[in-house]
Amino acid sequence: NFEKDVKAITHQKEHVKCILYQTNCLSIAKDTFRMQDYICHQTSVPESQMELVRNNDNFIASGPTYPYSIMREYVHLDGTSQKRLGYLEGIALADLFENKKHIGLTPNMITAHDDTVIVSLNIQYPPLVIDTVQVAKITDYGFSVITPDNNNILRNTYIKGNNVYLICSESPKKAKIRYAVNGTYWKSGNENGPRGNLRDSQGDIYKCNINSKIYRLDNWCYMFDLVCKK
């Protein structure tokens, strides 16, 4: 419907493109947010947003909102954070004009071998980095492995190349592999909200200056909630 309405105004023949950020307000809900429940309906919207930018050519990634400061730690980005995210949207738009599609730092494939989960990521600006400065450190850097009986079996997390390795206490088959599904109830943002510490190194190349302060423009990993099938 949106594409039809836009084309009626612009008379364009090509598809309408949407630059899409990812919302990260999982812990703000009318019912209790239980990050360790196998069925966690709060992940459905950000998970769908991740799949759109990864899988659909008409949706372009700018990034998740969890790496930024949120007004009163509730819903909306503060002014500086909006500008920082706006720069990422500008980079995505500039690349789109050169026929390059941003799919963001997103999971490509998840496989299991014995007690280990390997999360292969789409990464445009390696290497991967665990960053606990821009985003406050969270347990296992934001990853969890939840079994159908609601247990987190993750015991250790490390990165190697374009992959994240999750060492579990038992077989992770059929478990939910999650990232940034955590945080303090009724909080959002990079200090206490649902978050993770994984980013790429785009900030080595792109930076911005806001009110005389320099900020890196890294791509942070999109929140995801996926079943380990293989």
Secondary structure in CASP SS format (residue, H / E / C, confidence):
PFRMAT SS
TARGET T0000
AUTHOR 0000-0000-0000
METHOD secondary structure of the structure
MODEL  1
N C 1.00
F H 1.00
E H 1.00
K H 1.00
D H 1.00
V H 1.00
K H 1.00
A H 1.00
I H 1.00
T H 1.00
H C 1.00
Q C 1.00
K C 1.00
E C 1.00
H C 1.00
V C 1.00
K C 1.00
C E 1.00
I E 1.00
L E 1.00
Y E 1.00
Q E 1.00
T C 1.00
N C 1.00
C C 1.00
L C 1.00
S C 1.00
I C 1.00
A C 1.00
K C 1.00
D C 1.00
T C 1.00
F C 1.00
R C 1.00
M C 1.00
Q C 1.00
D C 1.00
Y C 1.00
I C 1.00
C C 1.00
H H 1.00
Q H 1.00
T H 1.00
S H 1.00
V H 1.00
P H 1.00
E H 1.00
S H 1.00
Q H 1.00
M H 1.00
E H 1.00
L H 1.00
V H 1.00
R H 1.00
N H 1.00
N C 1.00
D C 1.00
N C 1.00
F E 1.00
I E 1.00
A E 1.00
S E 1.00
G E 1.00
P E 1.00
T C 1.00
Y C 1.00
P C 1.00
Y C 1.00
S C 1.00
I E 1.00
M H 1.00
R H 1.00
E H 1.00
Y C 1.00
V C 1.00
H C 1.00
L E 1.00
D C 1.00
G H 1.00
T H 1.00
S H 1.00
Q H 1.00
K H 1.00
R H 1.00
L H 1.00
G H 1.00
Y H 1.00
L H 1.00
E H 1.00
G H 1.00
I H 1.00
A H 1.00
L H 1.00
A H 1.00
D H 1.00
L H 1.00
F H 1.00
E C 1.00
N C 1.00
K C 1.00
K C 1.00
H C 1.00
I C 1.00
G C 1.00
L E 1.00
T E 1.00
P E 1.00
N E 1.00
M E 1.00
I E 1.00
T E 1.00
A E 1.00
H E 1.00
D C 1.00
D C 1.00
T E 1.00
V E 1.00
I E 1.00
V E 1.00
S E 1.00
L E 1.00
N E 1.00
I C 1.00
Q C 1.00
Y C 1.00
P C 1.00
P C 1.00
L C 1.00
V E 1.00
I E 1.00
D C 1.00
T C 1.00
V C 1.00
Q C 1.00
V C 1.00
A C 1.00
K C 1.00
I C 1.00
T H 1.00
D H 1.00
Y H 1.00
G H 1.00
F E 1.00
S E 1.00
V E 1.00
I E 1.00
T C 1.00
P C 1.00
D C 1.00
N C 1.00
N C 1.00
N E 1.00
I C 1.00
L E 1.00
R E 1.00
N E 1.00
T E 1.00
Y E 1.00
I E 1.00
K E 1.00
G C 1.00
N C 1.00
N E 1.00
V E 1.00
Y E 1.00
L E 1.00
I E 1.00
C E 1.00
S C 1.00
E C 1.00
S C 1.00
P C 1.00
K C 1.00
K C 1.00
A C 1.00
K E 1.00
I E 1.00
R E 1.00
Y E 1.00
A C 1.00
V C 1.00
N C 1.00
G C 1.00
T C 1.00
Y C 1.00
W C 1.00
K C 1.00
S C 1.00
G C 1.00
N C 1.00
E C 1.00
N C 1.00
G C 1.00
P C 1.00
R C 1.00
G C 1.00
N C 1.00
L E 1.00
R E 1.00
D C 1.00
S C 1.00
Q H 1.00
G H 1.00
D H 1.00
I C 1.00
Y C 1.00
K E 1.00
C E 1.00
N E 1.00
I E 1.00
N C 1.00
S C 1.00
K E 1.00
I E 1.00
Y E 1.00
R E 1.00
L C 1.00
D C 1.00
N C 1.00
W E 1.00
C E 1.00
Y C 1.00
M C 1.00
F E 1.00
D E 1.00
L E 1.00
V E 1.00
C C 1.00
K C 1.00
K C 1.00
END
